[in-house]
Amino acid sequence: MRFALLLIFCLLISSFCSVYGQTDNVIKYRQHTGFFLSMGIGPVFGKISSDMISPIPGKVEFSGTGAKFDLKIGGAVRENLILHATIISSAMNGPVVKTPNQSGKTSDKFSIGEVMIIGGGLTYYIMPSNIFLSGSAGLGSFTLSNPDENPIFLPITVFQCS
C-alpha cells in the first residue's frame, strides 16, 4: 500500500514538472558547448569471444550478465561535437564458458573483467531532438580471475559504440 502511494506521489510530481516545463513560450533547445562529462553504469548482457593461446587454446566464448561503468571527460570542438577521453570497465561473474571441447557454467567466484585504460572518442548530438551518437576506441586489459588462483591479464584493443 505504501509503495502504491509513493508511486502515485512520484507520478504526480513528475507530471507537474513536465507541465511547468511546457509553459515556456520561447522555443529553446540545448547547446552542447564547453566542458563535457558523461558517466554511465548499467547491466551487461552478451558474449565475449576470443582466440586464445593460453591458458585454454582455441576459440573461447564467455556469455552471461554483469555490470558496466563508463566515464567520458572532454570538451566541445564545435557546437554539438565533443572530443573526450574515455575509461570503460565491465565485468561478468560466473559466466558460461564454451570451448571446442566442452562448455559449462563456471563458479560465481570466477569473473571476467575488461578495462579500457587509455581511450578517446567523439560524441555528436543531433539537435533539436537531443539524440547523440558516440564512439570510443582505446587500449586496455582483459582479466580472468578466480580467488583461488592468480589472475590472468591479457592486453587488448577495445572498440565501443553507443
N, C-alpha and C positions, 0 to 999 in steps of 0.2 A: 504494500500500500504506500509506504513512504517513497519507494523507488518510483512509482507511478506519479505521485505528486511532484517529486523532484524533476522528473522528465517533463511534465506539463509546465512547470515553472520555467525550465530552461527553454522550452519551445516558445513560450510567451515572450520571454526576454529577447530571444533572437529575432522573433518576428517584429517586435517594436524597433529593434536596432536596424533591421532592413528597411522598415517604413521610414525611419528617420533619415537613413542614407539616401533614399529615393526622393526626398523632398527638396533637394538642392536644384535650383533652376539652371545653374551653369553646368554645361556638359564638360566633364573633366575626365581625363584618363591619366594613368600613372606614367611618369617618365623614368626610365631606368638610366640614370647618370650617376657618376661618382663612385663611392665605395660600394662593394658588393660582398655580402656574407650570406652563405646558404648552408644550412645544416639539415640533415635528414637522418631518420632512424626508422627502421621497419623490418618486416619479415623478408626472408629469402626463401624462394622455392626454386627447385630445378635440379639440374645436373651439372657436374663438373667432370670433364673427361680429359685424359692426358695419356700420351705415350711415354711411359716411364721405363727407365733402365734399371733403377734400384729404388726401393727395396723389393718392388713387385714388377718384374719385367713384363712388357707388353702394354696393351691398351687397358686402362683402368678407368672405371666410371663410378663416381660418387653421386648419390642422389639423396635428397632429404630436405629438411627445413632448418632454418636458423635465423640469425639476425644480421642486419647490415647497418653501418653508420657511414655517412659521408660528410665531409667538410670542404667547402669551397670559399676561398678568400681572394678577392681581386678588385678590379675596377673597370669602369666603362671606358672603352677606347673611342666610342662614339655612342650616341643615344641608342639604347636597346641592344648594344653589342658589348658583351662583357668578356674580358680575358681574366682567367683565375687560376690559382694554384689549387690542387685537389689532393685530398687524403681520403682514401676509401678503405674500409675494413669490413670484412664479412666472415662469418663463422657458422659451421654446422656441427652439431653434436649428435653422435650416434647415427651416422648415415648408413645407407645401404651401399655396399661395395660390390661391383661386378667386374670380374676379370675374365680372361679367356677360359680359365679352368673352373672357376666357381663363383658363386655370389651368395650374399647373405648380409643380414643386419649386424652392424658392429655394436660393441658395448656403448652405453651412454657416456662412459669415461673417454672414449675415443673422439677426437674432434679434428676438424679441418679448418684452418684459418687462412685468410688471404688478406694481405695488406699492400696497398699501393703507397709506397713511401715518398717517391718523387713523381709528381704528376702535374699536368696542366690541362687546361681545356678552354672551350668557348661556350658561351650561352647567348642565344639570340631570342629576344622577346618579340612576338608578333602582336602588334598593337592595332586597335584598342582592345582586343579581346584578352590581352594579358596571358597568352599561351606562350610557353617557351620551349625551345629545342636546345639540348645541351649535350656535349660530348667531352670526354676526357681520355687521355692516354698517359701512361707512365710506366715506371719500373717498380717492382715490389717483390714480395716473397710469398711463398705458399708453404704452409706448415701442416704437417701431420703430427698430432701429438696424442700420447697416451700417458697418464700419470705414472704408470708402472715402468715406462721406458723413457729414453732420451728422445726429445722432439727431433723431427727431420725437417730441415729448412731447404726449400728449393727456390732459386731465383726465377722470376717470370716476368713477362711483359703483359700489362693489363690494359684492356680497352673497355670503356664503359660508355654507354649512351643512355640518355633518359629523355 
